[in-house]
Amino acid sequence: TFEYAQSQKADIDIVEARKQVVVLRQEISSLGNVNLDAPQEYKEVSERFEFLSKQRDDLIAAKDKILEAIDEMDDIMVK
């Protein structure tokens, strides 16, 4: 609103303000281009990570079961 804008008004030197605008524009341009596909890419990578993490957990569980079976067979062979 106009009243809010008036309450936020600050007395600053116009020359300093213009210098600050130039500096800010240079900083913004130095950031480079914005990747508008980043949210979709993140979603895809996140889903892939979750899938691979689950597979890794399944492989670790299978390895543990195989090692248990080997230990059990070793015990049976010793007996």
Biopython code that builds the backbone (N, CA, C, O; Angstrom):
import numpy as np
from Bio.PDB.StructureBuilder import StructureBuilder

atoms = [
    (1, "THR", "N", (0.840, -1.178, 0.000)),
    (1, "THR", "CA", (0.000, 0.000, 0.000)),
    (1, "THR", "C", (0.885, 1.242, 0.000)),
    (1, "THR", "O", (2.084, 1.184, 0.273)),
    (2, "PHE", "N", (0.269, 2.323, -0.305)),
    (2, "PHE", "CA", (1.008, 3.581, -0.318)),
    (2, "PHE", "C", (1.507, 3.920, 1.079)),
    (2, "PHE", "O", (2.628, 4.406, 1.233)),
    (3, "GLU", "N", (0.691, 3.671, 2.098)),
    (3, "GLU", "CA", (1.091, 3.970, 3.472)),
    (3, "GLU", "C", (2.295, 3.124, 3.892)),
    (3, "GLU", "O", (3.210, 3.620, 4.550)),
    (4, "TYR", "N", (2.287, 1.849, 3.508)),
    (4, "TYR", "CA", (3.418, 0.978, 3.848)),
    (4, "TYR", "C", (4.684, 1.464, 3.146)),
    (4, "TYR", "O", (5.759, 1.495, 3.746)),
    (5, "ALA", "N", (4.556, 1.838, 1.888)),
    (5, "ALA", "CA", (5.710, 2.344, 1.142)),
    (5, "ALA", "C", (6.248, 3.604, 1.796)),
    (5, "ALA", "O", (7.463, 3.775, 1.895)),
    (6, "GLN", "N", (5.380, 4.474, 2.238)),
    (6, "GLN", "CA", (5.814, 5.705, 2.906)),
    (6, "GLN", "C", (6.540, 5.382, 4.214)),
    (6, "GLN", "O", (7.511, 6.051, 4.568)),
    (7, "SER", "N", (6.067, 4.354, 4.935)),
    (7, "SER", "CA", (6.721, 4.010, 6.204)),
    (7, "SER", "C", (8.099, 3.396, 5.981)),
    (7, "SER", "O", (8.952, 3.468, 6.865)),
    (8, "GLN", "N", (8.331, 2.791, 4.810)),
    (8, "GLN", "CA", (9.612, 2.158, 4.502)),
    (8, "GLN", "C", (10.586, 3.107, 3.817)),
    (8, "GLN", "O", (11.727, 2.739, 3.537)),
    (9, "LYS", "N", (10.148, 4.293, 3.556)),
    (9, "LYS", "CA", (10.956, 5.277, 2.852)),
    (9, "LYS", "C", (12.203, 5.615, 3.671)),
    (9, "LYS", "O", (12.145, 5.815, 4.884)),
    (10, "ALA", "N", (13.314, 5.669, 2.971)),
    (10, "ALA", "CA", (14.573, 6.005, 3.633)),
    (10, "ALA", "C", (15.240, 7.134, 2.849)),
    (10, "ALA", "O", (15.161, 7.190, 1.621)),
    (11, "ASP", "N", (15.882, 8.011, 3.568)),
    (11, "ASP", "CA", (16.600, 9.099, 2.922)),
    (11, "ASP", "C", (18.008, 8.626, 2.584)),
    (11, "ASP", "O", (18.865, 8.485, 3.457)),
    (12, "ILE", "N", (18.226, 8.382, 1.273)),
    (12, "ILE", "CA", (19.548, 7.941, 0.824)),
    (12, "ILE", "C", (19.983, 8.813, -0.348)),
    (12, "ILE", "O", (19.169, 9.434, -1.031)),
    (13, "ASP", "N", (21.266, 8.835, -0.548)),
    (13, "ASP", "CA", (21.851, 9.598, -1.652)),
    (13, "ASP", "C", (21.584, 8.846, -2.949)),
    (13, "ASP", "O", (21.881, 7.656, -3.053)),
    (14, "ILE", "N", (21.031, 9.531, -3.927)),
    (14, "ILE", "CA", (20.671, 8.907, -5.204)),
    (14, "ILE", "C", (21.896, 8.387, -5.937)),
    (14, "ILE", "O", (21.809, 7.363, -6.615)),
    (15, "VAL", "N", (23.023, 9.055, -5.823)),
    (15, "VAL", "CA", (24.254, 8.609, -6.481)),
    (15, "VAL", "C", (24.721, 7.291, -5.857)),
    (15, "VAL", "O", (25.111, 6.369, -6.572)),
    (16, "GLU", "N", (24.680, 7.204, -4.528)),
    (16, "GLU", "CA", (25.067, 5.968, -3.840)),
    (16, "GLU", "C", (24.110, 4.842, -4.201)),
    (16, "GLU", "O", (24.534, 3.703, -4.396)),
    (17, "ALA", "N", (22.832, 5.153, -4.289)),
    (17, "ALA", "CA", (21.838, 4.140, -4.638)),
    (17, "ALA", "C", (22.097, 3.596, -6.038)),
    (17, "ALA", "O", (22.000, 2.388, -6.258)),
    (18, "ARG", "N", (22.420, 4.459, -6.973)),
    (18, "ARG", "CA", (22.710, 4.006, -8.335)),
    (18, "ARG", "C", (23.957, 3.128, -8.378)),
    (18, "ARG", "O", (24.000, 2.137, -9.107)),
    (19, "LYS", "N", (24.976, 3.497, -7.590)),
    (19, "LYS", "CA", (26.191, 2.674, -7.514)),
    (19, "LYS", "C", (25.847, 1.288, -6.958)),
    (19, "LYS", "O", (26.331, 0.269, -7.451)),
    (20, "GLN", "N", (25.020, 1.274, -5.944)),
    (20, "GLN", "CA", (24.631, 0.002, -5.337)),
    (20, "GLN", "C", (23.833, -0.851, -6.328)),
    (20, "GLN", "O", (23.995, -2.071, -6.372)),
    (21, "VAL", "N", (22.985, -0.214, -7.109)),
    (21, "VAL", "CA", (22.223, -0.935, -8.128)),
    (21, "VAL", "C", (23.163, -1.563, -9.146)),
    (21, "VAL", "O", (22.966, -2.713, -9.538)),
    (22, "VAL", "N", (24.170, -0.834, -9.577)),
    (22, "VAL", "CA", (25.138, -1.363, -10.542)),
    (22, "VAL", "C", (25.864, -2.567, -9.948)),
    (22, "VAL", "O", (26.026, -3.590, -10.613)),
    (23, "VAL", "N", (26.298, -2.444, -8.704)),
    (23, "VAL", "CA", (27.008, -3.544, -8.049)),
    (23, "VAL", "C", (26.100, -4.767, -7.931)),
    (23, "VAL", "O", (26.526, -5.888, -8.211)),
    (24, "LEU", "N", (24.862, -4.555, -7.521)),
    (24, "LEU", "CA", (23.932, -5.673, -7.373)),
    (24, "LEU", "C", (23.643, -6.340, -8.710)),
    (24, "LEU", "O", (23.553, -7.566, -8.779)),
    (25, "ARG", "N", (23.498, -5.557, -9.768)),
    (25, "ARG", "CA", (23.270, -6.141, -11.093)),
    (25, "ARG", "C", (24.466, -6.957, -11.550)),
    (25, "ARG", "O", (24.291, -8.005, -12.172)),
    (26, "GLN", "N", (25.671, -6.504, -11.258)),
    (26, "GLN", "CA", (26.868, -7.267, -11.611)),
    (26, "GLN", "C", (26.914, -8.579, -10.840)),
    (26, "GLN", "O", (27.259, -9.621, -11.397)),
    (27, "GLU", "N", (26.568, -8.526, -9.566)),
    (27, "GLU", "CA", (26.550, -9.753, -8.763)),
    (27, "GLU", "C", (25.511, -10.742, -9.277)),
    (27, "GLU", "O", (25.759, -11.946, -9.325)),
    (28, "ILE", "N", (24.352, -10.226, -9.657)),
    (28, "ILE", "CA", (23.305, -11.103, -10.196)),
    (28, "ILE", "C", (23.756, -11.730, -11.504)),
    (28, "ILE", "O", (23.557, -12.928, -11.710)),
    (29, "SER", "N", (24.358, -10.953, -12.387)),
    (29, "SER", "CA", (24.808, -11.510, -13.661)),
    (29, "SER", "C", (25.952, -12.492, -13.473)),
    (29, "SER", "O", (26.103, -13.413, -14.276)),
    (30, "SER", "N", (26.757, -12.322, -12.440)),
    (30, "SER", "CA", (27.857, -13.262, -12.197)),
    (30, "SER", "C", (27.351, -14.618, -11.700)),
    (30, "SER", "O", (28.086, -15.605, -11.732)),
    (31, "LEU", "N", (26.098, -14.668, -11.241)),
    (31, "LEU", "CA", (25.535, -15.946, -10.803)),
    (31, "LEU", "C", (25.299, -16.883, -11.976)),
    (31, "LEU", "O", (25.246, -18.100, -11.797)),
    (32, "GLY", "N", (25.159, -16.333, -13.164)),
    (32, "GLY", "CA", (24.957, -17.160, -14.347)),
    (32, "GLY", "C", (23.488, -17.433, -14.588)),
    (32, "GLY", "O", (22.602, -16.842, -13.970)),
    (33, "ASN", "N", (23.266, -18.356, -15.515)),
    (33, "ASN", "CA", (21.901, -18.695, -15.899)),
    (33, "ASN", "C", (21.225, -19.552, -14.834)),
    (33, "ASN", "O", (21.874, -20.309, -14.111)),
    (34, "VAL", "N", (19.932, -19.414, -14.760)),
    (34, "VAL", "CA", (19.135, -20.209, -13.832)),
    (34, "VAL", "C", (18.672, -21.461, -14.566)),
    (34, "VAL", "O", (18.156, -21.380, -15.681)),
    (35, "ASN", "N", (18.856, -22.602, -13.946)),
    (35, "ASN", "CA", (18.400, -23.863, -14.527)),
    (35, "ASN", "C", (16.950, -24.088, -14.110)),
    (35, "ASN", "O", (16.674, -24.491, -12.980)),
    (36, "LEU", "N", (16.037, -23.826, -15.026)),
    (36, "LEU", "CA", (14.619, -23.950, -14.718)),
    (36, "LEU", "C", (14.182, -25.406, -14.593)),
    (36, "LEU", "O", (13.115, -25.689, -14.048)),
    (37, "ASP", "N", (14.992, -26.320, -15.087)),
    (37, "ASP", "CA", (14.675, -27.744, -14.989)),
    (37, "ASP", "C", (15.209, -28.373, -13.708)),
    (37, "ASP", "O", (15.024, -29.570, -13.488)),
    (38, "ALA", "N", (15.861, -27.593, -12.869)),
    (38, "ALA", "CA", (16.492, -28.140, -11.666)),
    (38, "ALA", "C", (15.516, -28.887, -10.762)),
    (38, "ALA", "O", (15.873, -29.965, -10.286)),
    (39, "PRO", "N", (14.313, -28.391, -10.492)),
    (39, "PRO", "CA", (13.400, -29.156, -9.621)),
    (39, "PRO", "C", (13.066, -30.535, -10.189)),
    (39, "PRO", "O", (13.032, -31.516, -9.446)),
    (40, "GLN", "N", (12.821, -30.617, -11.492)),
    (40, "GLN", "CA", (12.515, -31.906, -12.115)),
    (40, "GLN", "C", (13.735, -32.820, -12.088)),
    (40, "GLN", "O", (13.609, -34.014, -11.816)),
    (41, "GLU", "N", (14.911, -32.267, -12.368)),
    (41, "GLU", "CA", (16.136, -33.063, -12.333)),
    (41, "GLU", "C", (16.397, -33.582, -10.925)),
    (41, "GLU", "O", (16.812, -34.727, -10.745)),
    (42, "TYR", "N", (16.154, -32.739, -9.933)),
    (42, "TYR", "CA", (16.349, -33.166, -8.546)),
    (42, "TYR", "C", (15.403, -34.316, -8.210)),
    (42, "TYR", "O", (15.804, -35.287, -7.569)),
    (43, "LYS", "N", (14.158, -34.207, -8.641)),
    (43, "LYS", "CA", (13.179, -35.260, -8.364)),
    (43, "LYS", "C", (13.639, -36.584, -8.975)),
    (43, "LYS", "O", (13.576, -37.628, -8.327)),
    (44, "GLU", "N", (14.102, -36.533, -10.229)),
    (44, "GLU", "CA", (14.560, -37.742, -10.907)),
    (44, "GLU", "C", (15.770, -38.347, -10.210)),
    (44, "GLU", "O", (15.829, -39.558, -9.997)),
    (45, "VAL", "N", (16.721, -37.516, -9.861)),
    (45, "VAL", "CA", (17.936, -38.008, -9.195)),
    (45, "VAL", "C", (17.596, -38.557, -7.815)),
    (45, "VAL", "O", (18.155, -39.566, -7.386)),
    (46, "SER", "N", (16.686, -37.893, -7.130)),
    (46, "SER", "CA", (16.276, -38.349, -5.807)),
    (46, "SER", "C", (15.604, -39.721, -5.886)),
    (46, "SER", "O", (15.879, -40.600, -5.070)),
    (47, "GLU", "N", (14.716, -39.898, -6.881)),
    (47, "GLU", "CA", (14.053, -41.191, -7.054)),
    (47, "GLU", "C", (15.069, -42.275, -7.380)),
    (47, "GLU", "O", (14.982, -43.391, -6.869)),
    (48, "ARG", "N", (16.017, -41.949, -8.218)),
    (48, "ARG", "CA", (17.069, -42.924, -8.578)),
    (48, "ARG", "C", (17.903, -43.286, -7.349)),
    (48, "ARG", "O", (18.243, -44.450, -7.140)),
    (49, "PHE", "N", (18.226, -42.282, -6.544)),
    (49, "PHE", "CA", (18.988, -42.534, -5.326)),
    (49, "PHE", "C", (18.223, -43.460, -4.388)),
    (49, "PHE", "O", (18.792, -44.398, -3.831)),
    (50, "GLU", "N", (16.926, -43.190, -4.218)),
    (50, "GLU", "CA", (16.104, -44.040, -3.343)),
    (50, "GLU", "C", (16.065, -45.472, -3.873)),
    (50, "GLU", "O", (16.185, -46.424, -3.102)),
    (51, "PHE", "N", (15.897, -45.626, -5.187)),
    (51, "PHE", "CA", (15.856, -46.951, -5.796)),
    (51, "PHE", "C", (17.168, -47.692, -5.569)),
    (51, "PHE", "O", (17.170, -48.850, -5.150)),
    (52, "LEU", "N", (18.285, -47.020, -5.849)),
    (52, "LEU", "CA", (19.595, -47.666, -5.685)),
    (52, "LEU", "C", (19.905, -47.951, -4.220)),
    (52, "LEU", "O", (20.535, -48.961, -3.907)),
    (53, "SER", "N", (19.472, -47.081, -3.330)),
    (53, "SER", "CA", (19.690, -47.319, -1.897)),
    (53, "SER", "C", (18.933, -48.559, -1.440)),
    (53, "SER", "O", (19.452, -49.355, -0.658)),
    (54, "LYS", "N", (17.698, -48.721, -1.932)),
    (54, "LYS", "CA", (16.916, -49.902, -1.577)),
    (54, "LYS", "C", (17.580, -51.156, -2.117)),
    (54, "LYS", "O", (17.663, -52.168, -1.422)),
    (55, "GLN", "N", (18.057, -51.091, -3.365)),
    (55, "GLN", "CA", (18.760, -52.243, -3.930)),
    (55, "GLN", "C", (20.008, -52.583, -3.131)),
    (55, "GLN", "O", (20.301, -53.756, -2.898)),
    (56, "ARG", "N", (20.739, -51.568, -2.714)),
    (56, "ARG", "CA", (21.943, -51.789, -1.918)),
    (56, "ARG", "C", (21.593, -52.474, -0.605)),
    (56, "ARG", "O", (22.263, -53.419, -0.189)),
    (57, "ASP", "N", (20.531, -51.987, 0.050)),
    (57, "ASP", "CA", (20.097, -52.599, 1.309)),
    (57, "ASP", "C", (19.688, -54.056, 1.094)),
    (57, "ASP", "O", (19.991, -54.920, 1.917)),
    (58, "ASP", "N", (18.987, -54.326, -0.031)),
    (58, "ASP", "CA", (18.599, -55.702, -0.343)),
    (58, "ASP", "C", (19.825, -56.581, -0.558)),
    (58, "ASP", "O", (19.860, -57.724, -0.103)),
    (59, "LEU", "N", (20.833, -56.047, -1.251)),
    (59, "LEU", "CA", (22.056, -56.821, -1.486)),
    (59, "LEU", "C", (22.800, -57.106, -0.191)),
    (59, "LEU", "O", (23.328, -58.202, -0.004)),
    (60, "ILE", "N", (22.846, -56.139, 0.693)),
    (60, "ILE", "CA", (23.514, -56.349, 1.986)),
    (60, "ILE", "C", (22.781, -57.407, 2.789)),
    (60, "ILE", "O", (23.409, -58.263, 3.412)),
    (61, "ALA", "N", (21.443, -57.355, 2.778)),
    (61, "ALA", "CA", (20.656, -58.356, 3.500)),
    (61, "ALA", "C", (20.875, -59.743, 2.900)),
    (61, "ALA", "O", (20.996, -60.721, 3.638)),
    (62, "ALA", "N", (20.927, -59.839, 1.576)),
    (62, "ALA", "CA", (21.161, -61.129, 0.919)),
    (62, "ALA", "C", (22.552, -61.655, 1.254)),
    (62, "ALA", "O", (22.724, -62.851, 1.492)),
    (63, "LYS", "N", (23.547, -60.768, 1.275)),
    (63, "LYS", "CA", (24.909, -61.175, 1.620)),
    (63, "LYS", "C", (24.948, -61.734, 3.040)),
    (63, "LYS", "O", (25.578, -62.758, 3.303)),
    (64, "ASP", "N", (24.264, -61.041, 3.949)),
    (64, "ASP", "CA", (24.236, -61.507, 5.338)),
    (64, "ASP", "C", (23.581, -62.884, 5.445)),
    (64, "ASP", "O", (24.056, -63.734, 6.198)),
    (65, "LYS", "N", (22.484, -63.117, 4.696)),
    (65, "LYS", "CA", (21.820, -64.428, 4.720)),
    (65, "LYS", "C", (22.734, -65.505, 4.159)),
    (65, "LYS", "O", (22.786, -66.615, 4.688)),
    (66, "ILE", "N", (23.455, -65.183, 3.086)),
    (66, "ILE", "CA", (24.380, -66.164, 2.496)),
    (66, "ILE", "C", (25.492, -66.501, 3.472)),
    (66, "ILE", "O", (25.866, -67.665, 3.613)),
    (67, "LEU", "N", (26.023, -65.488, 4.149)),
    (67, "LEU", "CA", (27.088, -65.749, 5.129)),
    (67, "LEU", "C", (26.565, -66.581, 6.293)),
    (67, "LEU", "O", (27.279, -67.440, 6.811)),
    (68, "GLU", "N", (25.327, -66.334, 6.707)),
    (68, "GLU", "CA", (24.729, -67.156, 7.766)),
    (68, "GLU", "C", (24.590, -68.603, 7.303)),
    (68, "GLU", "O", (24.874, -69.533, 8.058)),
    (69, "ALA", "N", (24.150, -68.790, 6.051)),
    (69, "ALA", "CA", (24.005, -70.144, 5.513)),
    (69, "ALA", "C", (25.362, -70.833, 5.440)),
    (69, "ALA", "O", (25.469, -72.020, 5.747)),
    (70, "ILE", "N", (26.391, -70.107, 5.040)),
    (70, "ILE", "CA", (27.744, -70.687, 4.982)),
    (70, "ILE", "C", (28.199, -71.098, 6.374)),
    (70, "ILE", "O", (28.747, -72.186, 6.552)),
    (71, "ASP", "N", (27.976, -70.236, 7.365)),
    (71, "ASP", "CA", (28.357, -70.576, 8.737)),
    (71, "ASP", "C", (27.602, -71.810, 9.221)),
    (71, "ASP", "O", (28.175, -72.676, 9.881)),
    (72, "GLU", "N", (26.315, -71.885, 8.892)),
    (72, "GLU", "CA", (25.512, -73.039, 9.316)),
    (72, "GLU", "C", (26.017, -74.315, 8.649)),
    (72, "GLU", "O", (26.105, -75.364, 9.286)),
    (73, "MET", "N", (26.352, -74.217, 7.348)),
    (73, "MET", "CA", (26.876, -75.401, 6.656)),
    (73, "MET", "C", (28.238, -75.794, 7.214)),
    (73, "MET", "O", (28.539, -76.984, 7.312)),
    (74, "ASP", "N", (29.060, -74.826, 7.579)),
    (74, "ASP", "CA", (30.362, -75.154, 8.190)),
    (74, "ASP", "C", (30.156, -75.909, 9.495)),
    (74, "ASP", "O", (30.858, -76.883, 9.767)),
    (75, "ASP", "N", (29.192, -75.463, 10.309)),
    (75, "ASP", "CA", (28.916, -76.132, 11.574)),
    (75, "ASP", "C", (28.432, -77.565, 11.320)),
    (75, "ASP", "O", (28.844, -78.493, 12.016)),
    (76, "ILE", "N", (27.562, -77.740, 10.328)),
    (76, "ILE", "CA", (27.039, -79.078, 10.025)),
    (76, "ILE", "C", (28.162, -79.988, 9.541)),
    (76, "ILE", "O", (28.227, -81.154, 9.929)),
    (77, "MET", "N", (29.053, -79.456, 8.689)),
    (77, "MET", "CA", (30.154, -80.263, 8.177)),
    (77, "MET", "C", (31.110, -80.663, 9.287)),
    (77, "MET", "O", (31.642, -81.773, 9.268)),
    (78, "VAL", "N", (31.344, -79.771, 10.267)),
    (78, "VAL", "CA", (32.237, -80.081, 11.371)),
    (78, "VAL", "C", (31.631, -81.196, 12.219)),
    (78, "VAL", "O", (32.349, -82.091, 12.664)),
    (79, "LYS", "N", (30.319, -81.153, 12.447)),
    (79, "LYS", "CA", (29.654, -82.187, 13.247)),
    (79, "LYS", "C", (29.668, -83.489, 12.512)),
    (79, "LYS", "O", (29.157, -84.488, 13.017)),
]
sb = StructureBuilder()
sb.init_structure("model")
sb.init_model(0)
sb.init_chain("A")
sb.init_seg("    ")
for serial, (resi, resn, name, xyz) in enumerate(atoms, 1):
    if name == "N":
        sb.init_residue(resn, " ", resi, " ")
    sb.init_atom(name, np.array(xyz, "f"), 0.0, 1.0, " ", f" {name:<3s}", serial, name[0])
structure = sb.get_structure()
